[in-house]
Amino acid sequence: MQCKCGKTVESQYEHTGKCEDCFAEDCAYGHSTMLKMDEETDLEDLTIAELELDLRTEGTLSNSGIIYVKYLVKMTEVELVRKFHFGVSVIGHIKEALQRFNLSLG
């Protein structure tokens, strides 16, 4: 696999589609390196951590057993408020993160 810059993408960076240098540069500048949902990305394997939510939200979901996005997308906004007491801003961040993968809440 080749990166846009022409360098070879090493196996540990294949999920980003970038070579080590481009990956490091994106990380240094705070650019997201996550893949969009497409035929190569399987919802079954997508974890909450890959949504890049804040640590408190990620921890709350993980501690409640929601480790995979496939379980989160089945929930509605009302369920998130009732079960986790998330506020409007947290739900907004979750919706934005899901939208990056062309997903939404149930």
Secondary structure, 3 states (H helix, E strand, C coil): CECCCCCECCHHHCCCCCCHHHHHHHHHCCCCCCCCCCCCCCCCCCEHHHHCCCHHHHHHHHHCCCCEHHHHCCCCHHHHHHHHCCCHHHHHHHHHHHHCCCCCCC
